[in-house]
Amino acid sequence: MSVEQMNGASSASEVIRPFGSKFFERLLDRLYDGVYFVDRNRTILYWNQAAERLSGYASSEVVGHACQDNILCHTDCRGTPLCSRACPLLQAIQEDEPTSARVFLKHRKGHRVAVDVSVMPIYDDDGQNVGAVEIFRDASPVVALESAYRQMRELAEKDTLTGAINRRQAMEILEQQVKLLRNSGIPFALIMADLDHFKLVNDTFGHAVGDAALIAFETCLEQQSRGSDIVARIGGEEFLVILPSLDVSHAHRIAERLRKNVAKIRIPDPESLRLSASFGVVEAAPHESLDHLLARVDAALYRAKRMGRDLVERG
């Protein structure tokens, strides 16, 4: 530090010293962020005005109480209570290290408020840890933006008509499955399904009925597959079912179940409409490229089409 800096620091200290503790309380009350201080027992000793605004609790209602009394009912994003075992304040005190987290506090009026907290241990003149100060800022706008982004991404990854994941997302999942197969030998199979004579359905009954048929088809695929299977609409009336950890024999049995249940689909208007579908089934080979795998399942599907439709063919 230069002489000028030292003189400046000394001068600043001389200016600040006469104001006393009330000055610093007023200073902290001017902050936008909530600030409170606890001793090593986590008893709240100071609570600024921004903390009152963000929580709804006046200083007189919390000072003297222990934060583990669950006044604010801090939880993580999953709703797990933090005050008794995973409190950022307790962590900072016990580990003698600053910490930060996003938590949710319970406002005095009962609603949850997302806050980003930063906690720092506080020391006395002898360097002894005497507690911690927590600074917390309203994170509600950030949480709302993140939620909107997740919803936008989910919509971007899903087919808007049927709710199945779209082709792009299916390809990303398949790439991961291929890597898993190569690295660990865990198999997976594919079923490609296509509604038979779908153009005729549209031409005869109109696109509204065609849309209803696609939605019913996707629902059938979802309901008749395993819970771990993934259904994707990859184009038009064509769907892909990704079957993790399954060989071709088991996948073939699932495809047969799907085929039989497609025949049971009933569209309310017109009731006379009967649907069928053709299916191709393959198991991924360990050193096969994704393009080659998709070409094989596509060839199996079209073989089923050429052989009369309403069939399951292995690739």
N, C-alpha and C positions, 0 to 999 in steps of 0.2 A: 504494500500500500504506500502511495506517495505521501509526502508531508502534507500536501494540499488536501489529499483524501482524508488523512488522519485528522487534520484540522477541521475538515468539513464534517466528519463523523462526530468529532468532539462537540462541534457547534450544534449539530442536530440533536445530540443527547442533551445538551444544555437547554435547548428550546423545548424538547418534549418533557423533560423531567418534572417541571412545575405543574403540569396538568393533572397528574394523579390518575387513579384507576377509573374514575367516572368518565374522564375524557376518552379512554380506550373503549369503555362500554358504549359511549355515544358513537364512537368511530365504527365499532362493529355493527351497531344498529343501522348504520347507513348502507351496509353491504346488501347486495341483492341476494346472496346466498345465505342459507340458514347456517348458524354456527352454534355449537354447544360444547361445553367442557365437562368432563367427568373425572372423578378421582379414580384411584386404583380399584376401588370397590364398585366402580361404575355408577356412583351417585352423581346426579346432575347438579352442577354448581353454577352453571351459567347457561342462559338461553336467550339468543338475540331476537330482535323483532321479526327478521325474515323467517326464523324458525317458527315463530308464532303464526306468521302468515301462511307458510307452507303446510303446517300441521293442524292449524286451528286451535292449538293449545297455547294458552297464555303462559308466560314465564312462571307466574305464581302457582300454576297447576302442575308444573313438572319439576321445578327446582326443589331439591331435597329428596326427590324420589330416585330410586335406582332404575336405570334404563332396562334392566332385566325384569322389572316388574311388568314389562310388556305394555307400557303405555301406548307406544306407537305400533306394537305388533309387527315388527319388521319381518318380511318374508322375502324369499328369492322369487325369481320369475315363475317358478312352478308352484308357488304358494307355500313352500316349506318354511316353517317358523325358524328364525335365526337367533332370536334374543337369548335362548338358553344354551346354544352350542356352537353356532357359527357366526357370532356377532363380529363385524369388522372392528368395532371398538375393542372388544376383548382380545381379538387377534393382535391388534397393534400394541396393546398393553403387554400381553404375555410374550410376544415375540420381539418386542422393542423395535419394531419396524413399521414404516408407513404402509398403509394398505388402501385399496380402493375397490369399489364394487358398485353394481347397480342393484338396488333393493327397492322394495315397495313398503311404504308406511301406511298405517291406517289413520286417515284424517279424523279429526274429532267428530265430523258429521257422518262418518262411517264408510266413506268411499276410499279406495286405494289410490295412492299417489306414487308414481315412479320417481325415484330420486337417484342421482349419481352421487355417491359419497366418497370423500377422501378423508382418511383418518391419520393423524400424526401423534406419536407419543410426545408428552411434555415433560420437561425436566426442571428441577429446582436449581438453585445456585451451586449446589454441590454435585450436580450431574445425576441425581437420583430421579428415576422415573416416578412421577407423581400422578399420572393419569394420561388422558388423551383428549385432543380436540377433534371434533368431527365437523367437516364442512359439507353441506349437502345442497344440491341444486335440483330444481324441478326438471325432470327428464321426460315429462309427459309429451311435449312436442316431438322429441326425438323418437320416443316409443311409438307414437302415432305414425310418424313418417316411416319407421321400420316396418310397422304392421302393414301400411299401405303398399310398401315395396314388396313384402312377402306375398300379399294378395295379388299384386300385378304379376309377379313372377309365376305364381301358381296358375293364374289365368293364361299366361304365355306358354306354360308347359302342358296345358290341358286342351283337349278338343272341346270347342265351345258347344257343340251339339250334344255329344254323348257323355262328356265328363271324363272320358278315358284320357290317359296321357297321350301327347301327340308324338309324331314320328321323331322329331328332334330329340325329345327327352328319352324315347325308347332307344335310340341309337347310343345315347350316352350311357344308359344302363347296360346295354349289350356290350359296349366296350369294356365296362368294368367286369362283366361276367367272363368275357374272353380272357382278361388279365388274371382273374381269379382261377380260371381253369388252367392256364399256363403255369401259374406260380404254385398252386396247391393241389391241382388235380381234381378239384371239386367240379362235378359235371353240371351241365344244364341243358335243357331241351327247349325247342321252339315249336309252337303251333301257329300256322298261318291259316286264317279262316276268312272265307269270302261268301257273302250271301248270293245264292243262286238266282239268276234271272232278275237282278235288281233293277236293271234298266226297264224291264217290262213292268215291274211294280210302279215305278215312277210314271211311265207312259200311260198306264191303265188307270191308276188311282190318284195320280198327282204327287207333287213333291212333299206335301204335308204328310201324306200317308207314308211316303218313302222315309221321311225323317223319323216318324214314329217307329217304323220298322228297324231303323238303325239303332235307335235308343233302346228298343226292346232286345235287339241282338246283343248289344254291349252289356246290358243288364244280365242277360242269360250267361254270357261268358264270365262275367264277374262272379255271379252266384254259384255257378257250377265248377269253377276252378278252386284251387286251394287258396287259403288266406294269404300265403306267401307268393302266389303267382301274380304277375303284372300284366294287365290288359292295356293295349295301346291301339289307337286307331291310326293306321299309317297311310290311309288314303281311300277316298270313296267309301265303298262297302267292305274294304279290306282291313282286317284286324290281326294283331299279333299278340300271342300269349307267351310270355317269358316264364319258364318253369325252372327256378333255381334248384340245384341239387337233385335233379331227376334224370333218369336215363330214358331212352326212346321207347322202351316197352311200357313203362308207366305213363309216359306222355301220350302214347297211343290210346291207352285206356281212358285217359281223361278226354282226349279228343272225341272218342266214340260217345262218351257221356254228353259232351257238348252237342254233338250232332243230333242225338236223340232228343235232347231238350229244346233245341231250336225248333223242331217239328211241333212242339207243344205251345209255341208262342201264339198268342191270339191278340190281334189288333182290334179294339172295340169297333172301329168303323174303317173299312168294312169287315164284318165278322167272317166273311167268306175267304179272306186272304189267308193263305197258308205259306209258311216260309220254310226254306231248307238252306243248308250251307254245305260247302265243300271245305276239306281240311287237309293241309300238308303238315307232316310231323317229322322233325329231325332232332338228332342229338349232336351237339357241337363236338368236333374232333379237337384234340389237344393243340395241334399246330395249325389249325385252320384259320384263315383270315375271316373277318366279319363279313366282307363282301361275298366270299365264297359260301359261307354259311347261309346268308340270306338268299343267294342264288339257288342253293339246294332246297330250301324250304319252299321257295316260290315255285320251283320245278315240280315238287311233290304236290303242291296245291293244284297246279294246272293239269297235272296228270289225273287227279281226281275229277277235275272238270271234264277232261276229254273222255273219261271212262263212264260218264253219265251223270255226274254231280251227286250231291247228297252222299258223299263218300269220304273216307279218311285214307290217305296214302302216306306211306313212309318215304322219306328221302334218304 
